[in-house]
């Protein structure tokens, strides 16, 4: 079963915003067996919208459209849908009542005619209630293709997907099962892996696809298949992974869970009733941001000292001045001290500390650009490792964040 | 002049990664007068790639392709390009030497035949040197359309765009000027603004486009035009903005610079030779991450205490226990104290502090979900403001980050 995603809005085409909606929608649809054939981003332009709708209809069973549903004149999606479906706008009393309630409860400015016009929908549309905003979602059908239109505001779109769109697709479409399993490897480049597993790869049955996903120090190998018998598919993929382990077992770290690694770390810490803090120099709070992104993270994550300046390492973390003078601020010793101190400050069981030089120029130390120390403090011990992450700022920070997560996960798993 | 972007890779279609490349490319091209007509994301699928190349050629002067250039079998872009251009792969000695050098210098594993195959390029391609990776960029032409193919790894793509692609486009194409100016407003909803400025909007000449960009507490009004005489275009847009100020001057905060607000704050602080620290509760290090994203931020940003747990507010920031007991951890008093303390800890001129309840459940206080206090400490004073940012975690954190940046910018500008 094939879907396409169409995002409408000039702001994407001029690069003013990054399209995060499509990844969310793709993931949510994949989970229920719907493959995404194409994602297309276009401007708020009448002809281009109509052409794109027509093209997508040729190829897809479901077309998910986001954007262009605001109350202002630059938003024309609803009118385009009327043209495409040979339909007209009619007032939906349910939407009107909802818009009026939103204004009464949450919005300072008085409701206006423009706001009330959000209640106009194509007469052929099934209205999808948007709990978080004034623009309703719409479900329409042309020949054998379903078109779903939603606002582009991410949390409104997500609410609609969860509560209105996904349940309807599950109920109304017979879907295959899509199964992805991603094998996590560390320590070998993608081409070196490819050579090692060439025979295995060539022998894969054609309904199993293999993809290599290299990313800042790790390579993920994704196996994908589609079918109707989940148990048999699981069995087949697991057998393939077992053979793979015979070839490159030493670099396989496990199977990637649905959850991102920072969430896995949280789950494991909560199970152990253990807690974590971070002391971050050049990673600048990125580790803390990752851990606090999810509800409930306060149960294991206690906080972070972002010690970007050397003075902060001295005054807040209390790293001894002599240590910095003797070993420099980018050193194994200072990283360990940062981890120990932040663990004591926050009274946690574990801590991560980062210090390094992300470039583009040398900072408070003589360390080469790209030199990084990551320290891990555990209930029993503290240690640091040195890395050289190249000469590109974004890459150095990204690799250090990945490596920090990998090191702490290994610790908690008891792999170290 | 029209461009299209094609991103190739299953990982985008299954939602495993967010496509950040397209926004970067779109912005970079817009800056030199190239409009993006469409962005298309497709799988590593032979027929689909060829169809998409054909379609894009009909509409665009330049087609920018990313992805599918890895050394492994799932990557087929180079072979598709050969088919599309009726060409064959030949070895490029320059690329080979570069790949060999990269392996000697930076990569642990020995170079393999697969790596050497990165030096194979279509014979008709002009090779673009990829300083940061083994897959070269390629510049090809079919009839009147230029096709540029680059790897999908973001920092490799960015390096190629900056050094190879943009300079060639500037040199080889006559381009119009594209001018966007974005007026920042705070405190009024998009539909209320639309009603107020309706007459002005209706009177805009057809070559000026207006877009409303509402986002968590602010509405940006973007005026766009295209032409050849930049000075005249600037004048015309500025005149329109002047008329707009006569209508809604009280909610206009300024014209959005090219730079994001956190960079503007950095510039202003550096000019004043002043410094900043943050104390973050539920924003969890997001403010620190934003400030430290840019090279040179250590000149003004000294660090952050992420005090996610109440104990961290007590022990690290030193907020008095009695204050928390009397007013609760989500209060004006505690926010001010956090700002004062973190400013003293880091020895900075300014500080921002956040405390609040982002939900979904109540935390260490009885404050309603969505209740937020943001405190600003300046060389002279400290104050906090209370906000109610709704019941959606992501939205509460996002609005608080935006509002914090707005408050500190106003302080530094001397608007407060």
Boltz contact constraints between the chains, C-beta under 6 A:
constraints:
  - contact:
      token1: [A, 10]
      token2: [B, 211]
      max_distance: 6.0
  - contact:
      token1: [A, 11]
      token2: [B, 213]
      max_distance: 6.0
  - contact:
      token1: [A, 13]
      token2: [B, 26]
      max_distance: 6.0
  - contact:
      token1: [A, 13]
      token2: [B, 36]
      max_distance: 6.0
  - contact:
      token1: [A, 14]
      token2: [B, 26]
      max_distance: 6.0
  - contact:
      token1: [A, 14]
      token2: [B, 30]
      max_distance: 6.0
  - contact:
      token1: [A, 15]
      token2: [B, 23]
      max_distance: 6.0
  - contact:
      token1: [A, 15]
      token2: [B, 26]
      max_distance: 6.0
  - contact:
      token1: [A, 15]
      token2: [B, 27]
      max_distance: 6.0
  - contact:
      token1: [A, 18]
      token2: [B, 20]
      max_distance: 6.0
  - contact:
      token1: [A, 18]
      token2: [B, 23]
      max_distance: 6.0
  - contact:
      token1: [A, 20]
      token2: [B, 18]
      max_distance: 6.0
  - contact:
      token1: [A, 23]
      token2: [B, 15]
      max_distance: 6.0
  - contact:
      token1: [A, 23]
      token2: [B, 18]
      max_distance: 6.0
  - contact:
      token1: [A, 26]
      token2: [B, 13]
      max_distance: 6.0
  - contact:
      token1: [A, 26]
      token2: [B, 14]
      max_distance: 6.0
  - contact:
      token1: [A, 26]
      token2: [B, 15]
      max_distance: 6.0
  - contact:
      token1: [A, 27]
      token2: [B, 15]
      max_distance: 6.0
  - contact:
      token1: [A, 30]
      token2: [B, 14]
      max_distance: 6.0
  - contact:
      token1: [A, 36]
      token2: [B, 13]
      max_distance: 6.0
  - contact:
      token1: [A, 38]
      token2: [B, 42]
      max_distance: 6.0
  - contact:
      token1: [A, 39]
      token2: [B, 41]
      max_distance: 6.0
  - contact:
      token1: [A, 40]
      token2: [B, 40]
      max_distance: 6.0
  - contact:
      token1: [A, 41]
      token2: [B, 39]
      max_distance: 6.0
  - contact:
      token1: [A, 42]
      token2: [B, 38]
      max_distance: 6.0
  - contact:
      token1: [A, 71]
      token2: [B, 191]
      max_distance: 6.0
  - contact:
      token1: [A, 72]
      token2: [B, 190]
      max_distance: 6.0
  - contact:
      token1: [A, 72]
      token2: [B, 194]
      max_distance: 6.0
  - contact:
      token1: [A, 72]
      token2: [B, 212]
      max_distance: 6.0
  - contact:
      token1: [A, 74]
      token2: [B, 211]
      max_distance: 6.0
  - contact:
      token1: [A, 109]
      token2: [B, 189]
      max_distance: 6.0
  - contact:
      token1: [A, 109]
      token2: [B, 192]
      max_distance: 6.0
  - contact:
      token1: [A, 112]
      token2: [B, 191]
      max_distance: 6.0
  - contact:
      token1: [A, 112]
      token2: [B, 195]
      max_distance: 6.0
  - contact:
      token1: [A, 114]
      token2: [B, 191]
      max_distance: 6.0
  - contact:
      token1: [A, 114]
      token2: [B, 194]
      max_distance: 6.0
  - contact:
      token1: [A, 114]
      token2: [B, 195]
      max_distance: 6.0
  - contact:
      token1: [A, 115]
      token2: [B, 191]
      max_distance: 6.0
  - contact:
      token1: [A, 155]
      token2: [B, 392]
      max_distance: 6.0
  - contact:
      token1: [A, 155]
      token2: [B, 394]
      max_distance: 6.0
  - contact:
      token1: [A, 155]
      token2: [B, 395]
      max_distance: 6.0
  - contact:
      token1: [A, 189]
      token2: [B, 109]
      max_distance: 6.0
  - contact:
      token1: [A, 190]
      token2: [B, 72]
      max_distance: 6.0
  - contact:
      token1: [A, 191]
      token2: [B, 71]
      max_distance: 6.0
  - contact:
      token1: [A, 191]
      token2: [B, 112]
      max_distance: 6.0
  - contact:
      token1: [A, 191]
      token2: [B, 114]
      max_distance: 6.0
  - contact:
      token1: [A, 191]
      token2: [B, 115]
      max_distance: 6.0
  - contact:
      token1: [A, 192]
      token2: [B, 109]
      max_distance: 6.0
  - contact:
      token1: [A, 194]
      token2: [B, 72]
      max_distance: 6.0
  - contact:
      token1: [A, 194]
      token2: [B, 114]
      max_distance: 6.0
  - contact:
      token1: [A, 195]
      token2: [B, 112]
      max_distance: 6.0
  - contact:
      token1: [A, 195]
      token2: [B, 114]
      max_distance: 6.0
  - contact:
      token1: [A, 211]
      token2: [B, 10]
      max_distance: 6.0
  - contact:
      token1: [A, 211]
      token2: [B, 74]
      max_distance: 6.0
  - contact:
      token1: [A, 212]
      token2: [B, 72]
      max_distance: 6.0
  - contact:
      token1: [A, 213]
      token2: [B, 11]
      max_distance: 6.0
  - contact:
      token1: [A, 284]
      token2: [B, 288]
      max_distance: 6.0
  - contact:
      token1: [A, 284]
      token2: [B, 289]
      max_distance: 6.0
  - contact:
      token1: [A, 284]
      token2: [B, 292]
      max_distance: 6.0
  - contact:
      token1: [A, 285]
      token2: [B, 285]
      max_distance: 6.0
  - contact:
      token1: [A, 285]
      token2: [B, 288]
      max_distance: 6.0
  - contact:
      token1: [A, 285]
      token2: [B, 289]
      max_distance: 6.0
  - contact:
      token1: [A, 285]
      token2: [B, 304]
      max_distance: 6.0
  - contact:
      token1: [A, 286]
      token2: [B, 289]
      max_distance: 6.0
  - contact:
      token1: [A, 288]
      token2: [B, 284]
      max_distance: 6.0
  - contact:
      token1: [A, 288]
      token2: [B, 285]
      max_distance: 6.0
  - contact:
      token1: [A, 288]
      token2: [B, 306]
      max_distance: 6.0
  - contact:
      token1: [A, 289]
      token2: [B, 284]
      max_distance: 6.0
  - contact:
      token1: [A, 289]
      token2: [B, 285]
      max_distance: 6.0
  - contact:
      token1: [A, 289]
      token2: [B, 286]
      max_distance: 6.0
  - contact:
      token1: [A, 289]
      token2: [B, 289]
      max_distance: 6.0
  - contact:
      token1: [A, 292]
      token2: [B, 284]
      max_distance: 6.0
  - contact:
      token1: [A, 292]
      token2: [B, 308]
      max_distance: 6.0
  - contact:
      token1: [A, 295]
      token2: [B, 360]
      max_distance: 6.0
  - contact:
      token1: [A, 295]
      token2: [B, 393]
      max_distance: 6.0
  - contact:
      token1: [A, 298]
      token2: [B, 308]
      max_distance: 6.0
  - contact:
      token1: [A, 301]
      token2: [B, 308]
      max_distance: 6.0
  - contact:
      token1: [A, 302]
      token2: [B, 309]
      max_distance: 6.0
  - contact:
      token1: [A, 302]
      token2: [B, 312]
      max_distance: 6.0
  - contact:
      token1: [A, 303]
      token2: [B, 306]
      max_distance: 6.0
  - contact:
      token1: [A, 303]
      token2: [B, 307]
      max_distance: 6.0
  - contact:
      token1: [A, 303]
      token2: [B, 308]
      max_distance: 6.0
  - contact:
      token1: [A, 303]
      token2: [B, 312]
      max_distance: 6.0
  - contact:
      token1: [A, 304]
      token2: [B, 285]
      max_distance: 6.0
  - contact:
      token1: [A, 304]
      token2: [B, 306]
      max_distance: 6.0
  - contact:
      token1: [A, 305]
      token2: [B, 305]
      max_distance: 6.0
  - contact:
      token1: [A, 306]
      token2: [B, 288]
      max_distance: 6.0
  - contact:
      token1: [A, 306]
      token2: [B, 303]
      max_distance: 6.0
  - contact:
      token1: [A, 306]
      token2: [B, 304]
      max_distance: 6.0
  - contact:
      token1: [A, 307]
      token2: [B, 303]
      max_distance: 6.0
  - contact:
      token1: [A, 308]
      token2: [B, 298]
      max_distance: 6.0
  - contact:
      token1: [A, 308]
      token2: [B, 301]
      max_distance: 6.0
  - contact:
      token1: [A, 308]
      token2: [B, 303]
      max_distance: 6.0
  - contact:
      token1: [A, 309]
      token2: [B, 302]
      max_distance: 6.0
  - contact:
      token1: [A, 312]
      token2: [B, 302]
      max_distance: 6.0
  - contact:
      token1: [A, 312]
      token2: [B, 303]
      max_distance: 6.0
  - contact:
      token1: [A, 312]
      token2: [B, 346]
      max_distance: 6.0
  - contact:
      token1: [A, 316]
      token2: [B, 345]
      max_distance: 6.0
  - contact:
      token1: [A, 345]
      token2: [B, 316]
      max_distance: 6.0
  - contact:
      token1: [A, 346]
      token2: [B, 312]
      max_distance: 6.0
  - contact:
      token1: [A, 360]
      token2: [B, 295]
      max_distance: 6.0
  - contact:
      token1: [A, 392]
      token2: [B, 155]
      max_distance: 6.0
  - contact:
      token1: [A, 393]
      token2: [B, 295]
      max_distance: 6.0
  - contact:
      token1: [A, 394]
      token2: [B, 155]
      max_distance: 6.0
  - contact:
      token1: [A, 395]
      token2: [B, 155]
      max_distance: 6.0
